[in-house]
Amino acid sequence: MGIKSILIANRGEIAIRIARTCKEMGIETWGIKTSIEPKAHYLTQVDKVFDMSDEFSDVMVFLDIEKLLEIVKETGVDAVHPGYGFLAENAYFAQRCLNVGVKFIGPTPDAIYKMGNKTVAKQLAQKHEIPMASGLAKTIKNVSEAKKAADNIGYPVIIKAASGGGGRGMRIIHKAEELAQNFRLATNEAEKAFNDPSVFIEKYIENPKHIEFQILGDSHGSCIHLGERECSIQRKHQKLIEEAPSSALSDELRKEMGEVAVRIAKAVKYESAGTVEFLLDTNNKYYFMEMNTRIQVEHPVTEMITGFDLIKEQIRIAQGEKLTHTQNDIKLNGWAIECRINAEDIQAGFSPYLGTIENMIFPTAEHIRVDSGVVEGDTISPNFDSMVAKLIVWGEDRNTAIANTKKALNKVWIKGLKTTVPFFKTVLEHESFINGSFTTAFIEKELDSMHESTDDEKVLAAWFATLQYIEEREKDAANQVDFEQGKNINPWVLNKRMKSF
């Protein structure tokens, strides 16, 4: 029996993304109106709204399993789509949905648990002969165990949270003296983020590429991959630019890594869309890192080069349907690049920039897609992430995709916020990005070299910084900006920003 109605247990752009596909499939959608953002744009894109705007709670509803199940009961929906983040990879939530007779649009609770717990996932990978970085496939209980493991593995090592992801509970250690403090920081952060202080330790692969494979599996035993995504432009393990496919992979390596990704997915009888993530070193040796048991933020680049609607595939699989394609049917067409446009101040270390969107314009073209959860007048607040939009651009090959993305970025206009747009413009001009040699260390190693250092550019930067300072003071007298910060302005940011006006 097909799904007739879905509760979207999420917000923002992913809620809109899910609602759009549901509308095409004739499925009714419910959104949740909260007191934190009662006028959120995503509420205008769903068919029905469950109003919780009068309820105040210390627990955000999207993290409140019992409240969500109450909403399921009151609305009478057939299924729940968790999107990404929040409870998307929570095995208990998935199981509770099944217990009350509602479909969870995602993998089984067992698969979520096994892949979501990194130590269990490593044990499975070890059992199925999946290449991994050297380390222990079990949690580390204390500093003494951590020190012994690190001495055996050899520095540098990395401590990771056994649950969750997104860079939380993760610490890189280059020498023994740093171990004790970082172990405590990692476990404390893991407990706060995932309610689980468990961590494990493994060899840190220096300057790798981050390559992930998109997986689709059904409940009938079929599992395929839709090629890879390159996600190496990232800061503190948070991805900023993604592309599909990756210029680092030959057809042979793509085939081999794809088969390995399918093998680890089949090990847990994976159903739904998921992502198997690898690190690729300078010798083209790859290492299994983790599996994300949900739709990814960067899924649009895969959709653009394969023609698949991954949300539709998730829903079809949840309905018990078989995959309509075999691995031999999958063809990669062209190249796609995604820029995550965040409200962040690059000069302040990519810190979130809170404010109201006064004006926002994005380019439109057949080869351009924009996924956004905000509109003009909306405010970027500290309650949620700072993403304004995802700009996804296609080209018939990588060079064309880069050129098209540069043109598209020049047509993006966002007033009222500082964003990462100038950063993207600079990255796309950088030699190591153009030739594909960049790694996950790109920002750490290359950012300082991305300065326009001529005297004329420095004068221009100082002039522009002064104008900005005056404008901000006139606009809000209470906004006390330290003029001395102008001395530390990075000219490349201001130069690129000038060109975007």
C-alpha positions in Angstrom: 0.0 0.0 0.0 1.4 3.4 -1.0 2.2 6.2 1.4 -0.6 8.9 1.3 0.7 11.3 3.9 4.1 12.2 5.5 5.1 14.2 8.6 8.3 16.1 7.8 10.1 16.0 11.1 12.5 18.7 10.1 12.6 22.4 9.0 14.3 24.7 6.5 15.5 23.8 3.1 15.3 20.0 3.5 11.7 20.3 4.6 11.0 22.2 1.4 13.0 19.7 -0.6 10.9 16.8 0.8 7.6 18.7 0.3 8.4 19.4 -3.3 8.9 15.7 -4.2 5.9 14.7 -2.2 3.7 17.1 -4.2 4.9 15.6 -7.4 4.1 12.1 -6.1 0.6 13.2 -4.8 1.5 12.7 -1.2 0.1 15.0 1.5 2.7 16.7 3.7 2.5 18.0 7.3 5.0 20.5 8.7 5.5 21.5 12.3 5.1 25.2 13.3 7.3 26.0 16.3 7.4 29.0 18.7 11.0 29.6 17.7 10.2 30.3 14.0 6.3 30.6 13.7 6.6 32.4 10.3 9.2 30.0 8.8 9.2 29.8 5.0 9.0 26.0 4.9 5.5 26.2 6.5 4.2 27.7 3.3 5.4 24.8 1.2 3.6 22.0 3.0 -0.1 21.0 2.7 -1.0 21.1 6.4 0.7 22.6 9.5 0.6 21.2 13.0 0.7 24.3 15.2 3.0 24.1 18.2 3.7 27.9 18.3 2.0 28.3 21.6 4.1 25.6 23.3 7.4 26.4 24.9 9.8 23.6 25.8 13.4 23.2 26.7 13.6 20.4 24.1 13.4 21.4 20.5 10.4 19.4 19.0 12.6 18.0 16.2 14.6 16.2 18.9 11.6 15.2 21.1 10.7 11.6 20.1 7.6 11.3 22.2 6.2 14.7 21.1 6.8 13.7 17.5 5.0 10.5 18.0 2.1 12.4 19.6 1.9 14.5 16.4 2.0 11.3 14.3 -1.0 10.1 16.2 -3.0 13.3 16.0 -2.3 13.9 12.3 -2.8 10.2 11.3 0.1 10.3 8.8 1.4 7.1 7.2 5.1 8.0 7.4 7.7 10.2 8.9 10.6 11.7 6.9 13.4 12.9 9.3 15.5 14.7 6.6 19.1 15.2 7.8 20.3 16.2 11.3 18.1 16.1 14.4 16.8 12.5 14.7 17.6 11.3 11.1 20.2 8.8 12.4 18.5 7.9 15.7 17.8 4.1 15.7 15.5 4.5 18.7 13.3 7.0 16.9 13.1 4.7 13.9 12.1 1.8 16.1 9.5 3.8 17.9 8.0 4.9 14.6 7.7 1.2 13.6 6.2 0.3 17.0 3.3 2.8 16.6 2.7 1.6 13.0 4.1 4.5 11.0 6.8 4.1 8.3 10.2 5.6 9.0 11.5 6.9 5.7 15.1 5.6 6.0 16.9 2.4 6.8 16.0 -0.1 9.4 16.7 0.6 13.1 19.3 -2.2 13.0 21.2 -0.7 10.1 21.1 2.8 11.7 22.5 1.4 14.9 25.3 -0.6 13.3 26.4 2.1 10.9 25.7 5.0 13.3 27.9 3.6 16.0 31.4 4.0 14.5 33.0 1.2 16.5 30.4 -1.3 15.4 30.7 -0.1 11.9 34.5 -0.6 12.0 34.0 -4.1 13.3 31.7 -4.9 10.4 34.1 -3.3 7.9 36.9 -5.4 9.4 34.8 -8.6 9.1 34.0 -7.9 5.5 37.6 -6.9 4.6 36.9 -3.3 3.9 40.1 -1.2 3.9 40.4 1.0 7.0 43.0 3.2 8.7 44.9 1.3 11.4 43.4 1.6 14.8 41.2 -0.1 17.4 37.7 -1.3 16.4 36.4 -0.7 19.9 35.8 2.2 22.2 38.5 3.7 24.4 37.6 3.9 28.1 40.2 6.2 29.5 43.4 8.2 28.9 45.6 5.2 29.7 44.0 3.0 27.1 44.1 5.9 24.6 47.9 6.4 25.2 48.6 2.7 24.8 46.6 2.6 21.5 48.2 5.8 20.2 51.7 4.4 20.9 50.9 1.2 19.0 49.3 3.0 16.1 51.9 5.8 15.8 51.2 9.5 15.8 49.4 11.4 14.4 46.2 9.8 15.6 42.6 11.0 15.6 40.0 10.5 18.4 36.4 10.2 17.1 33.0 10.0 18.8 31.5 6.6 18.5 28.1 8.1 17.9 27.1 11.0 15.6 29.3 12.9 13.2 29.8 16.4 11.8 33.2 16.8 13.4 31.9 16.8 17.0 33.8 14.7 19.5 36.8 14.7 17.1 40.3 15.6 18.0 43.6 15.2 16.0 46.7 14.5 18.2 50.2 15.0 16.8 52.2 14.1 20.0 51.8 12.3 23.2 51.7 15.4 25.4 48.5 16.5 23.7 46.6 13.2 24.3 45.2 13.5 27.8 43.6 17.0 27.3 42.2 16.1 23.8 40.8 12.8 25.1 38.8 14.7 27.8 37.7 17.4 25.3 36.5 14.7 22.8 34.6 12.7 25.3 32.9 15.7 26.9 31.9 17.1 23.5 30.6 13.7 22.4 28.5 13.4 25.5 27.0 16.9 25.0 26.3 16.4 21.3 25.2 12.7 21.2 24.5 11.8 24.8 27.2 9.2 24.5 30.8 9.9 25.6 32.2 6.9 23.8 35.2 7.5 21.5 37.6 5.4 19.5 41.1 6.1 18.1 42.7 5.4 14.8 45.6 6.5 12.6 45.1 10.1 11.2 45.5 10.2 7.5 47.2 13.5 6.7 46.1 15.6 3.8 43.6 13.1 2.3 40.7 13.7 0.0 37.2 13.1 1.3 35.3 10.9 -1.1 31.8 9.6 -0.5 29.6 7.2 -2.5 25.8 7.5 -2.8 24.0 4.3 -2.0 20.5 3.0 -2.7 19.3 -0.2 -1.3 15.8 -1.8 -1.2 14.1 -4.3 1.0 14.4 -7.0 -1.6 18.2 -7.3 -1.3 19.2 -5.1 -4.2 21.9 -2.4 -3.6 23.6 0.0 -6.1 25.7 3.1 -5.9 25.2 6.3 -7.9 28.9 7.4 -8.1 30.9 9.5 -5.8 31.0 13.1 -4.5 34.2 15.0 -3.7 33.8 16.8 -0.4 37.4 17.9 0.5 36.8 21.6 0.7 35.8 21.7 4.4 36.5 23.5 7.6 36.6 21.7 10.9 35.0 18.7 9.1 32.1 20.9 7.9 31.8 20.7 4.1 31.7 23.9 2.1 32.0 22.9 -1.6 31.0 19.5 -3.0 31.2 18.2 -6.5 30.3 15.1 -8.4 32.0 13.1 -9.7 35.6 13.5 -8.3 38.5 14.3 -10.6 40.7 12.2 -8.4 39.1 8.9 -9.4 39.8 6.9 -12.5 37.0 4.7 -13.9 38.8 1.7 -12.4 39.1 3.2 -9.0 35.5 4.4 -9.1 34.3 0.9 -9.9 36.4 -0.6 -7.1 35.4 1.9 -4.4 31.8 1.7 -5.5 31.8 -2.1 -5.1 33.3 -1.8 -1.6 30.7 0.8 -0.7 27.9 -1.5 -1.8 29.5 -4.4 0.1 29.5 -2.6 3.4 25.9 -1.5 2.8 24.8 -5.0 2.1 26.5 -6.2 5.3 23.7 -4.5 7.2 20.9 -5.2 4.6 20.7 -1.5 3.9 17.4 0.0 2.7 16.9 3.6 1.6 19.5 6.2 0.5 22.8 6.4 2.4 26.3 7.5 2.0 29.6 5.5 2.5 32.5 7.8 3.2 36.2 7.2 2.5 39.5 9.0 2.9 41.8 8.8 -0.2 45.5 9.3 0.4 48.1 10.7 -1.9 48.9 7.1 -3.2 45.2 6.5 -4.2 44.8 4.2 -1.2 41.3 4.5 0.3 40.1 3.9 3.8 36.5 3.4 5.0 35.5 6.2 7.4 31.8 5.9 8.1 28.4 5.5 6.7 25.7 8.2 7.0 22.3 6.5 7.2 20.3 9.5 5.8 20.0 11.9 2.9 23.0 14.2 2.7 23.0 18.0 2.5 25.0 17.6 -0.8 22.7 15.1 -2.5 21.7 17.6 -5.3 25.0 17.2 -7.1 24.4 13.5 -7.5 20.9 14.1 -8.6 22.2 16.5 -11.3 24.6 14.0 -12.9 22.3 10.9 -12.6 18.8 12.2 -13.1 17.6 10.5 -9.9 15.3 12.1 -7.3 16.8 10.7 -4.1 13.8 11.7 -2.0 11.5 9.9 -4.3 13.7 6.9 -4.2 13.6 7.0 -0.4 9.8 7.1 -0.4 9.5 4.3 -3.0 11.8 2.1 -1.0 9.8 2.8 2.2 6.7 1.7 0.3 8.4 -1.7 -0.3 9.1 -1.2 -4.0 12.1 -2.7 -5.8 14.9 -0.5 -7.3 14.1 0.2 -10.9 17.8 0.3 -11.9 20.7 -2.1 -11.8 24.3 -1.0 -11.4 24.9 -1.3 -15.2 22.1 1.2 -15.8 23.9 4.0 -13.9 25.6 6.5 -16.1 27.2 9.8 -14.9 26.3 12.7 -17.1 28.5 15.8 -16.8 29.7 17.5 -13.7 28.0 19.4 -10.8 29.3 21.7 -8.1 27.5 22.7 -4.9 28.4 25.8 -2.9 26.9 26.0 0.6 26.1 29.6 1.0 26.3 30.2 4.8 25.8 33.4 6.7 29.3 33.5 8.0 32.0 36.1 8.5 35.0 34.7 6.7 37.4 37.2 8.3 36.2 36.2 11.8 37.1 32.5 11.2 33.8 31.6 9.4 31.8 32.5 12.5 28.0 32.7 12.1 26.8 36.1 11.1 23.4 36.9 12.6 21.1 39.3 10.8 18.1 39.9 8.6 18.0 39.2 4.8 17.2 42.6 3.4 17.4 41.6 -0.3 18.3 38.2 -2.0 18.6 37.4 -5.6 19.8 34.1 -7.2 20.5 33.4 -10.9 18.1 31.2 -12.8 19.0 28.9 -15.7 18.5 25.4 -16.9 21.8 24.3 -15.5 21.4 26.1 -12.1 19.5 24.8 -9.0 19.0 26.7 -5.8 17.8 25.0 -2.6 17.0 27.4 0.2 14.9 27.5 3.3 14.7 31.3 3.7 13.3 34.4 1.9 13.8 38.1 2.1 12.9 39.4 5.6 13.9 36.2 7.3 16.5 36.3 10.1 19.5 34.1 10.6 19.4 33.3 14.3 21.6 31.4 16.7 18.8 28.7 17.1 19.7 26.9 13.9 22.6 26.5 11.4 23.6 29.5 9.3 23.0 28.0 5.8 21.2 30.5 3.6 21.1 28.4 0.4 22.8 25.7 -1.7 23.8 26.9 -5.2 24.2 23.8 -7.4 25.5 24.3 -11.0 25.9 21.7 -13.8 28.3 21.6 -16.7 29.1 19.1 -19.4 32.6 18.6 -17.9 34.5 19.9 -14.9 36.0 23.0 -16.5 32.5 24.0 -17.8 31.0 23.4 -14.4 33.6 25.6 -12.7 33.1 28.3 -15.3 29.3 28.1 -14.9 29.6 28.2 -11.1 31.8 31.3 -11.2 29.2 33.1 -13.5 26.4 32.0 -11.2 28.2 33.3 -8.0 28.7 36.7 -9.7 24.9 36.9 -10.0 24.1 36.1 -6.4 23.0 39.1 -4.4 22.4 38.9 -0.6 22.1 42.1 1.3 22.0 42.3 5.1 24.4 39.4 5.8 28.0 38.5 5.4 28.1 35.2 3.5 30.6 32.7 2.1 30.1 33.8 -1.5 33.4 35.7 -1.7 35.2 32.7 -0.4 33.7 30.4 -3.1 34.7 32.9 -5.8 38.3 32.8 -4.6 38.4 29.0 -4.2 37.2 28.5 -7.8 40.1 30.7 -9.0 42.7 28.8 -7.0 45.2 26.7 -8.9 44.9 23.7 -6.6 41.1 23.6 -7.0 41.3 24.0 -10.8 43.8 21.2 -11.2 42.1 19.0 -8.6 45.1 18.6 -6.3 43.3 20.1 -3.2 42.8 18.1 0.0 40.9 18.4 3.2 43.8 20.6 4.4 43.0 23.2 1.7 41.6 25.9 4.0 44.2 25.4 6.7 47.1 25.5 4.2 46.0 27.7 1.4 43.8 30.4 2.9 46.7 32.6 3.9 48.1 32.5 0.4 44.8 33.6 -1.1 45.5 37.3 -0.4 45.7 40.1 -3.0 48.9 41.6 -1.6 49.7 44.5 -3.9 49.8 48.0 -2.4 46.9 49.1 -4.5 44.8 46.2 -3.3 45.7 47.0 0.4 44.6 50.6 -0.1 41.4 49.6 -1.7 40.7 47.1 1.1 41.3 49.7 3.7 39.0 52.2 1.9 36.2 49.6 1.6 36.6 48.6 5.2 36.2 52.2 6.2 33.0 52.6 4.1 31.6 49.4 5.6 32.4 50.7 9.1 30.6 54.0 8.5 27.6 52.3 7.0 27.2 50.0 9.9 27.6 52.7 12.5 24.9 54.9 10.7 22.6 51.9 10.4 22.8 50.9 14.0 24.4 53.3 16.5 24.4 50.5 19.1 26.6 48.3 16.9 30.0 49.0 18.4 32.5 47.9 15.8 36.1 48.1 16.7 37.7 50.2 14.0 41.1 48.6 14.8 39.7 45.4 13.2 40.1 47.1 9.9 43.8 46.6 10.2 43.3 42.8 10.0 40.9 42.7 7.1 41.9 40.2 4.5 42.2 42.0 1.1 41.2 39.0 -0.9 37.8 38.9 0.8 37.1 42.6 0.2 38.4 42.5 -3.3 36.1 39.7 -4.3 33.2 41.3 -2.5 33.8 44.5 -4.4 33.7 42.6 -7.7 30.3 41.1 -6.6 28.6 44.4 -6.3 
